[in-house]
Amino acid sequence: MPEKTAKTAAKATASKTFASKVAAKTAPKAAPAPKAAVKPAAKPVAAAPRIEEPKKVVTQRQGFKANEFVVYPAHGVGQILAIEEQEIAGAKLELFVISFMKDKMTLRVPTAKVANVGMRKLSEPALVKKALETLKGRARVKRTMWSRRAQEYEAKINSGDIVAIAEVVRDLYRSESQPEQSYSERQLYEAALDRLSREIAVVQHATETEAIKEIESQLAKSPRRGAAKAESGAEGDSEGDADDLDGDSDDATVADEAA
């Protein structure tokens, strides 16, 4: 009896196990969990090609360029033919090649030295007009020895200042009715006239002959030297002073030339 009970229990257990297996097979499968949407990886953005800017050449040209007319104080108006480089003592040097056609001379000036030598661009038309107006004024001649005045005139001529040069032309100008100039006076007058006429000619796009005619026409409008003194007999007038100094200037000139 007990054996039957044991067998019966074993069969019941086996039946339960079989039933659970069948139930597991026949049970509906759970739906799989939805997979998270995977975003496609972003494509790497190609870097924009870097455009290299052309290297700026560091120069000291002060705005001057080839074929430009300039004023070099010691020589007057010249033209920049080229800008070239030369190697001197292992160092590269940039130079302006300036031609002075009338003097048949070529000058090479380091671009870094243009400020030191006083090289400048041509005067503006307004400044040229001011220089021409200066010619119509009364001559101003100091009561000093000619040698000292000559040094002052030379300094003005070599200053490169167009108005200062016009003052020299005005002060040394002599009309036909006035006494003749000494040799040294004439030289300084012609040097100043040459500098002034060259610059006026280039600025006004005229010839030097036309520029000289314009200068002389302006000088003709200036008060005659000695006119005030001849009329009033007053002393100290600048024009009278110029006539009084004629004799001194000639003597000083002879002394200078003899020395």
C-alpha positions in Angstrom: 0.0 0.0 0.0 2.7 2.4 0.9 4.5 1.6 -2.4 1.4 2.4 -4.4 1.2 5.7 -2.7 4.7 6.5 -3.5 4.3 5.6 -7.1 1.1 7.6 -7.3 2.9 10.7 -5.9 5.8 10.2 -8.3 3.4 10.1 -11.2 1.6 13.2 -10.0 4.9 15.0 -9.8 5.9 13.9 -13.2 2.6 15.0 -14.6 2.9 18.5 -13.1 6.4 18.9 -14.5 5.2 17.8 -18.0 2.3 20.2 -17.7 4.5 23.1 -16.8 6.8 22.4 -19.7 3.8 22.2 -22.1 2.4 25.5 -20.7 5.8 27.2 -21.1 5.9 26.1 -24.8 2.4 27.1 -25.6 2.4 30.4 -23.7 2.6 33.4 -26.0 6.1 35.0 -26.1 6.4 38.5 -24.8 7.1 41.1 -27.4 10.7 42.1 -27.4 11.4 45.6 -26.0 11.7 48.2 -28.7 15.3 49.0 -29.5 16.3 52.7 -29.0 16.7 54.5 -32.2 20.3 54.9 -33.0 21.2 58.3 -34.6 23.6 58.0 -37.4 27.0 59.5 -36.5 27.5 63.0 -37.7 29.9 63.2 -40.5 33.0 65.3 -39.6 32.8 68.7 -41.2 35.7 69.3 -43.5 37.7 72.3 -42.4 37.6 75.2 -44.8 40.9 75.6 -46.7 43.0 78.3 -45.0 43.8 81.1 -47.4 47.2 82.5 -46.6 47.4 86.3 -47.0 50.3 87.5 -49.0 53.0 88.8 -46.7 53.2 92.5 -46.7 56.7 93.8 -47.6 57.8 96.1 -44.9 59.2 99.2 -46.6 59.9 102.8 -45.7 58.8 104.4 -49.0 56.7 107.1 -47.4 54.1 106.8 -50.2 56.6 107.5 -53.0 56.4 105.3 -56.1 58.2 104.8 -59.4 57.8 107.4 -62.2 56.7 110.0 -59.7 58.1 113.5 -59.7 59.5 114.6 -56.3 61.4 117.5 -54.8 64.9 116.8 -53.4 65.9 119.9 -51.5 69.6 120.0 -52.5 68.8 119.4 -56.3 65.3 120.5 -56.9 62.7 118.5 -59.0 63.6 115.0 -60.1 61.8 111.8 -61.2 61.9 108.4 -59.5 62.9 106.1 -62.3 62.9 102.9 -60.2 63.0 101.4 -56.7 65.7 98.8 -56.5 67.4 96.7 -53.9 71.1 96.4 -53.4 73.1 94.3 -51.0 75.7 96.3 -49.0 77.9 94.7 -46.4 75.6 91.7 -46.3 72.4 93.8 -45.7 69.7 94.5 -48.3 69.1 98.1 -48.9 66.1 99.6 -50.8 66.9 102.6 -52.9 65.0 105.3 -54.9 66.7 105.9 -58.2 66.1 109.6 -58.9 66.9 111.3 -62.2 67.5 115.0 -62.6 67.3 115.4 -66.3 68.3 119.0 -66.6 71.5 118.4 -64.5 72.1 115.1 -66.2 72.5 113.4 -62.8 71.1 110.2 -61.2 70.9 109.9 -57.5 70.3 106.8 -55.3 68.6 107.6 -52.0 67.9 104.9 -49.4 64.1 104.7 -48.8 64.7 104.9 -45.0 66.5 108.3 -45.4 63.9 110.2 -47.4 62.6 112.0 -44.2 66.1 112.9 -43.1 67.1 114.5 -46.4 63.7 116.3 -46.7 62.5 114.7 -49.9 58.9 115.6 -50.5 56.1 115.3 -53.0 55.3 118.1 -55.4 53.5 121.1 -54.0 49.7 121.2 -54.2 48.2 123.8 -56.6 47.1 125.9 -53.7 50.7 126.2 -52.4 52.0 127.0 -55.9 49.4 129.8 -56.0 50.7 131.1 -52.7 54.2 131.1 -54.0 53.2 133.1 -57.0 51.4 135.6 -54.8 54.6 136.0 -52.8 56.3 137.2 -55.9 54.0 140.3 -56.1 55.0 141.4 -52.6 57.6 144.1 -51.7 61.2 142.9 -51.5 62.5 142.5 -48.0 66.3 143.1 -47.8 68.1 143.1 -44.4 70.7 145.7 -43.6 73.5 143.1 -43.1 76.6 142.2 -45.0 76.1 140.5 -48.3 78.0 137.4 -47.2 75.5 136.8 -44.4 72.5 137.5 -46.6 73.9 135.2 -49.3 74.0 132.3 -46.7 70.4 133.0 -45.8 69.4 132.9 -49.5 71.2 129.6 -50.0 69.6 128.1 -47.0 66.1 129.1 -48.3 66.9 127.7 -51.8 68.1 124.3 -50.4 65.2 124.1 -47.9 62.9 122.7 -50.6 60.2 125.1 -49.4 58.5 126.6 -52.5 57.4 129.7 -50.7 60.8 130.4 -49.3 62.4 129.9 -52.7 59.8 132.4 -54.1 60.9 134.9 -51.5 64.5 134.7 -52.7 63.4 135.3 -56.3 61.3 138.3 -55.2 64.1 139.8 -53.1 66.9 139.4 -55.7 64.8 140.3 -58.7 65.9 143.5 -60.6 63.9 145.2 -63.3 65.6 146.9 -66.2 65.3 150.3 -64.5 67.2 149.1 -61.4 71.0 148.8 -61.0 72.6 145.6 -62.2 73.2 142.7 -59.9 76.6 141.6 -58.7 77.8 138.2 -60.0 77.0 136.3 -56.8 73.6 137.9 -56.6 72.8 136.9 -60.1 73.9 133.3 -59.4 71.6 133.0 -56.4 68.7 134.6 -58.3 69.1 132.2 -61.2 69.4 129.2 -58.9 66.2 130.2 -57.1 64.4 131.0 -60.4 65.4 127.6 -61.8 64.1 125.6 -58.7 60.8 127.6 -58.7 60.1 127.4 -62.4 60.8 123.6 -62.6 58.3 122.8 -59.9 55.7 125.1 -61.2 56.1 123.6 -64.7 55.6 120.1 -63.5 52.6 120.9 -61.2 50.9 122.9 -64.0 51.9 120.5 -66.8 53.6 123.3 -68.6 57.1 124.0 -70.0 59.8 125.7 -68.0 59.7 128.6 -70.4 56.0 129.1 -69.7 56.6 128.9 -66.0 59.3 131.5 -66.1 57.1 133.9 -68.1 54.4 133.4 -65.4 56.9 134.2 -62.7 58.2 137.3 -64.4 54.7 138.5 -65.0 54.1 138.2 -61.2 57.3 140.0 -60.4 56.4 142.9 -62.7 53.4 143.5 -60.5 55.6 144.0 -57.4 56.4 147.6 -56.2 59.5 149.0 -57.9 62.6 149.0 -55.7 63.5 152.4 -54.5 60.3 154.0 -55.7 59.1 155.0 -52.3 62.5 156.4 -51.4 62.7 158.4 -54.7 59.3 159.9 -54.0 59.5 160.6 -50.3 63.2 160.5 -49.6 62.4 158.5 -46.5 65.1 156.2 -45.1 64.6 152.7 -43.8 62.2 151.6 -46.5 63.0 148.0 -47.5 63.3 149.0 -51.1 65.6 151.9 -50.3 67.6 149.6 -48.2 68.1 147.2 -51.1 69.5 150.1 -53.2 71.7 151.3 -50.3 73.2 147.8 -49.9 74.1 147.4 -53.6 77.5 149.0 -53.1 78.1 146.9 -50.0 77.0 143.7 -51.7 79.4 144.4 -54.6 82.3 145.1 -52.2 81.5 142.0 -50.1 81.3 139.9 -53.2 84.7 141.1 -54.5 86.2 140.3 -51.0 84.7 136.9 -51.0 85.9 136.1 -54.5 89.4 137.4 -53.7 89.5 135.2 -50.6 
